[in-house]
Amino acid sequence: MSVFRWATRCRTDHGFLLRENPLRGGYAIPREKNPRRPVATAERYEATLLVAHRVHPYLQLALVLVNETGHRIGAVRQLRRSDLHLDTRPDTITWPESSDKQGIRWERTPITEAARQAIDRHLRKCPVIGDGYLFPSPRTPGKPHGATAFNRWLKQAEQLAGLEPLDGGLWHPYRRKFATEMVDVPDRIVARLGGWKTPRTLDLYSQPGREMLVEALSLRKQLREAQ
């Protein structure tokens, strides 16, 4: 669907690649009955973060930002120095539309103190000149580091921490962690913080664990007739 939509907007010397989307009228997309959507635990995050600096200087901040903001690694690795607003309180980040999957610009989103401290540490070790990327590519000047490297680094860090790979996810389990831990916060607020277009999209990421379900049962109130 994404490729067809792109082709209807991509113009060549002979016109658009496609005149219209052949699937525009509807298409039943097969879906798994029980899709794999693993969620990273706090223990997994802490163990991985502890060894991240031994893998690559960029990994520690990238992992903290995904965990603390809920945003995709694709958006995190393309952050520029000008996207960080650290001169006023609260500290905020603007997530540009150019790195957003839906093309949405998330203006001045507040960040946690943990995220701010990680940013400060990173900038001390890896100073950014002008409006450069936080994670610049060493091979291609003016470009951010590629996604493949971040995936490789995370795998190496988790292995170094003695963790088994999660079946069905690499960076997304940490994003699901953010959404799940914010389960008591209104969905529209969590969606705004984490860069989800709608609360409905957020449902795919929030995965309440057994402990949360048990706690929810303990909060159940009996429905009685009015006295």
C-alpha positions in Angstrom: 0.0 0.0 0.0 2.8 2.4 0.9 4.6 1.7 -2.4 1.5 2.3 -4.4 0.7 5.5 -2.6 4.2 6.7 -3.2 4.0 5.8 -6.9 0.9 7.9 -7.4 2.8 10.9 -6.1 6.2 10.3 -7.8 6.5 12.3 -11.0 8.8 11.4 -13.9 9.4 12.9 -17.3 6.6 10.8 -18.6 4.1 11.6 -15.8 3.4 9.8 -12.5 4.6 6.2 -12.1 1.0 5.2 -11.4 -2.1 7.0 -12.4 -4.0 5.7 -9.5 -3.6 3.3 -6.6 -4.9 -0.1 -7.7 -5.8 -1.0 -4.1 -7.6 2.2 -3.4 -11.0 0.5 -3.5 -10.0 -1.7 -0.6 -7.9 -4.8 0.1 -8.2 -7.3 2.8 -4.8 -7.5 4.4 -4.1 -10.8 6.1 -3.2 -10.4 9.8 -1.8 -12.7 12.4 -4.3 -13.8 15.0 -1.6 -13.6 17.7 1.0 -11.1 16.4 4.3 -11.1 18.3 4.7 -7.8 20.1 7.4 -8.3 22.8 7.8 -5.6 25.5 11.2 -4.8 27.0 11.3 -4.9 30.8 13.0 -2.3 33.0 15.6 -4.9 33.9 16.4 -5.6 30.3 16.7 -1.8 29.6 19.0 -1.3 32.6 21.2 -4.2 31.8 21.6 -3.1 28.1 22.2 0.5 29.1 24.9 -0.5 31.5 27.0 -2.0 28.7 26.0 0.3 25.8 29.1 2.5 26.1 31.3 -0.6 25.5 29.6 -1.1 22.1 29.5 2.4 20.6 29.5 6.0 21.8 26.2 6.7 20.1 24.3 3.7 21.6 23.8 5.0 25.1 22.0 8.2 24.2 20.0 6.5 21.5 18.7 3.8 23.9 17.9 6.4 26.6 15.9 8.6 24.1 13.9 5.7 22.8 13.1 4.5 26.3 12.4 8.0 27.8 10.5 9.5 24.8 8.8 6.5 23.2 9.9 7.7 19.7 11.1 5.5 16.9 14.8 4.9 16.5 14.5 6.3 13.0 13.4 9.6 14.5 16.0 9.5 17.3 19.0 8.9 15.0 18.0 11.8 12.8 17.8 14.4 15.5 19.8 17.6 15.0 21.2 20.0 17.7 18.6 22.6 16.7 15.8 20.1 17.6 16.9 20.2 21.2 15.5 23.1 23.3 17.6 23.0 26.5 17.7 26.6 27.4 14.3 26.9 29.1 12.3 24.7 31.4 10.9 22.2 30.7 13.5 20.8 28.4 11.9 19.8 25.1 12.6 18.2 21.7 11.0 19.0 18.4 10.6 15.9 16.3 10.8 17.0 12.6 8.3 15.8 10.1 11.1 14.7 7.8 11.9 11.8 10.2 8.3 11.0 11.2 6.7 7.9 9.6 3.4 9.9 9.1 5.1 13.2 8.2 3.9 14.9 11.4 6.0 17.5 13.2 5.9 17.1 17.0 6.7 20.6 18.3 8.6 21.0 21.6 7.7 17.8 23.3 8.8 17.7 27.0 11.5 15.2 28.0 12.5 13.7 31.3 15.5 14.6 33.5 17.0 11.3 32.6 16.9 12.2 28.9 18.3 15.6 29.5 21.2 14.2 31.5 22.0 11.6 28.8 22.0 14.4 26.2 24.4 16.5 28.3 26.8 13.5 28.6 26.6 12.8 24.9 27.3 16.4 23.9 30.3 16.5 26.2 31.8 13.4 24.6 30.6 14.0 21.1 30.2 17.8 20.6 28.0 18.9 17.7 29.1 21.8 15.5 26.4 24.2 14.4 23.2 22.5 13.3 24.8 19.0 12.9 23.2 15.7 13.7 23.6 14.2 17.2 24.7 11.0 15.5 26.6 12.0 12.4 27.7 9.5 9.8 31.5 9.1 9.8 31.5 8.2 6.1 28.9 10.6 4.7 29.4 14.2 5.8 26.1 16.0 6.6 24.1 12.8 7.0 23.0 10.9 10.1 24.4 7.5 10.9 22.6 4.7 9.2 19.9 2.5 10.8 21.7 -0.8 10.2 24.5 0.2 12.5 22.1 1.1 15.4 20.4 -2.3 15.0 23.7 -4.1 15.1 24.9 -2.1 18.2 21.7 -2.9 20.1 22.1 -6.6 19.3 25.7 -6.6 20.5 24.8 -4.8 23.7 22.0 -7.1 24.6 24.3 -10.1 23.9 27.0 -8.5 26.0 24.5 -8.1 28.8 23.7 -11.8 28.6 20.2 -11.3 27.3 18.3 -13.6 25.0 17.0 -11.9 21.8 13.3 -10.9 21.9 11.3 -12.9 19.3 9.6 -10.3 17.1 11.4 -7.0 17.9 14.6 -5.1 18.4 14.0 -1.4 19.1 10.2 -1.5 19.2 10.1 -3.5 22.5 11.6 -0.4 24.2 9.0 1.8 22.5 6.2 -0.6 23.7 7.8 -0.4 27.2 7.2 3.4 27.2 3.6 3.0 26.1 2.9 0.2 28.6 4.4 2.0 31.5 2.2 5.0 30.7 -1.0 2.9 30.9 -2.5 5.1 33.6 -2.0 8.3 31.5 -4.8 9.3 29.0 -4.1 7.8 25.6 -4.2 11.1 23.8 -1.4 12.4 26.0 0.7 9.3 25.6 0.2 9.5 21.8 1.4 13.1 21.8 4.4 12.4 23.9 5.5 9.3 22.0 4.7 10.4 18.5 1.7 8.2 17.7 -0.7 9.8 15.3 -3.8 8.6 17.1 -4.6 6.8 20.4 -5.9 3.9 18.2 -2.4 3.4 16.9 -1.1 3.4 20.4 -3.2 0.3 21.1 -0.6 -1.7 19.1 2.2 -0.7 21.5 0.6 -0.7 24.9 0.8 -4.3 26.1 -0.3 -4.7 29.8 1.6 -7.5 31.5 0.3 -10.0 34.0 1.1 -7.8 37.0 -0.9 -5.0 35.5 -3.9 -7.2 34.8 -3.8 -8.6 38.3 -3.7 -5.1 39.8 -6.6 -4.0 37.5 -8.7 -6.9 38.9 -8.0 -5.7 42.4 -9.4 -2.3 41.6 -12.7 -3.6 40.3 -15.8 -2.1 42.0 -19.1 -3.9 42.6 -22.0 -2.5 40.7 -24.9 -2.2 43.1 -28.4 -0.7 42.8 -28.7 2.8 44.1 -29.9 3.0 47.7 
